[in-house]
Amino acid sequence: MLSSNSTSLVTFLRSVPVFGGLEGHSLDRLIDLLEERTFESGETIFAEGELGRTMYVLRDGEVEVSRRSDTGHKVPIVRLGSGETFGEMTLVELQPRSGTVVARKKARTYSLTNMDLYNLYREDNYAYVIILQNICRMLSRRLRKADSRIVEFIDAVSTPRKAPKKKVAAKKKKKS
């Protein structure tokens, strides 16, 4: 779907962690599968709750990932830039989207569907394994980061705040 003879495209894809380790025929096969799409600023790429089948790699621009809280408030989670991926969870499990992604600056993406990944499995097992391993590594890193944030949040809301020592010392002097 994309022209594989673009040196800048090959260089870019090699720099994307999800595609790290792909070379030669495997990288060319991936390029054949990718579809380029452009989203205008403010455009929703996908919405929380939709059934997803596509992972995106951001070539240019910026997107914001958000999620609705139990009370219905939209909570921004992260902003992503060039070389970052989103929607990859749908390639691992077919579940509704866990968040909404909106282009904050005009965004150019390359997409890979679960059927594309299945075709890689059938045609280039090496590329399939490399991509899945890289997705698993990325999801693991994100889970570790989320775990750290959860621990810090729980610690912040469950630890009683102590009065500053200077104020306590000042109160003791007044009583004397």
N, C-alpha and C positions, 0 to 999 in steps of 0.2 A: 504494500500500500504506500510505503514511503520509498523514496529513491535512496538506495544503499550506497550510491557513489558519492554522497556528500561526506567529505572528510570531517566537517564540523559536527554532523549528526553522529558519526561513529565515535568521535572524541567525547561528545556529550554523553552518549549512552554508556561509554566505558566509565564515566565519572559517577554514574548513578549507582548507588549501593545495591539496589535490587538486581541490577544487571552485571555487577562486578564479577569478573572471571570469565565472561563470555568473549570469545574471540572467533575469528575466521568464519567458517560455515555457520556455526551456532549464532553468532552475532548477525550475520546476514539473514538467517532464517527469522530471527526475532524482528529485524527491521521490516521484513516482508509482512509480518503479522500486525505491527503497530499501525494505529490509525491516528492521524493528526486532527485535532479539533481546536477551535478557538472559542473562548467565552468572553463576552463583554463584561466590563466592571458592573457589579450588582447582579449578574446573572447567576441563578442557582444551577450548580452542576449536578447535584443530586440532593435529595431531601431525606431526613431521618424517617425511617419506617418503610421506605421504598425497598422493593426487592432489587438487589444489585447483582450484577454479573461482570462488572468492569472495574479495573484498577487504572489509575491515572498517574502519569509522570509529568510533572510541571516543567516545561521547557523555559517559559518566560512568564512573568507576572507574579501575582500573589493571590492566594486563596485563604479563606478563613473557615476553620472547622468549628462548628458549634453544636450544642445539644440542648434539648429542653429539659428543665428540671421537673421534678414531680409536681411543682406548683405551676408549671407552664411557662416559666421564664426562660428565655433564650440565654444560654451561657456560652460565651466564646471559650474555646479550649486552646486553640493554637492557630497561628498564621504560618503558612508554608510558602517557601520561595522556590526558585529554580533548582532543579535536581531532586526535589523531594517528591515523595509519592503519597497518594491517599486512595482509599477504597480497596486496599489490598486484602483486607479481611474477607471480602466476598470471594476471593479466589481460593481461600482455605475452607470456608464454610458458607453454605448458601442460607444466609439469614437476612432479615431486613437490615437496612443501613442503620448504623448506630449513631449517626450524626448527619448534619447538613453541611454541605460545602458550597460556599458562595465565592465567586471571583471578586476580589477587592480591587485588583488592577487587572486590566485586560490580560487574559491568561491563554497561553498556547500549551496544549497538552498532547501527550501521546498515550493512547489507551490500549490496554490488553485485556481481553475478556477471558472468562473461564473456558470457553470453547477454544480460544487461541492456545491457552495453556494445555488443554487436552490434546490439541493437534501437535504441540511440541512433545508431549509424552509419547505420542505415536510415531513421530518423525525424527526427533532429536532428543533422546532420553537424557543425554548429558546436559543440554540447555535446560530441560525441564527440572532436573535435580538441582542444578545451580540456582535457578530462579526461586524454587521452593525453599531451598536452604537459606537464601538471602532474605526472603520474606520472613521466614521463621526467626532469623537473627534480629531483623528489624522489629518484629512484634515483641520479641523478648526484651529488647532494649526499651521499647515504649512501656512495656508492662513494669519493668524495674523502675523507670522514672515515675510512673503513676503510683506504684507502691510507695516510693519515697514521699511523694506529695501527700498521699493519704496519711502516712505515718506523721508527717509534720503537721497536717491539719488536725488530726486527732489529738496529738500532743498539745497543740495550741489551744484547743477548746476544752481539754480535760484537765490541764494543769492549772491549779489556782495561782493567781497572780499574787506575788508578795509585795508588800508595801516597800517603797524605796527606803534604804537604811538611813539616809539623812533625815527624812521626815520622822522616822521612829525615834532617832536620837534627839531630835528637837523637842518632841513631846515629852520625853523623859526629863529633860532639863527644866521644862516649865513646871513639872510636878514637884521638883525639889525646893 
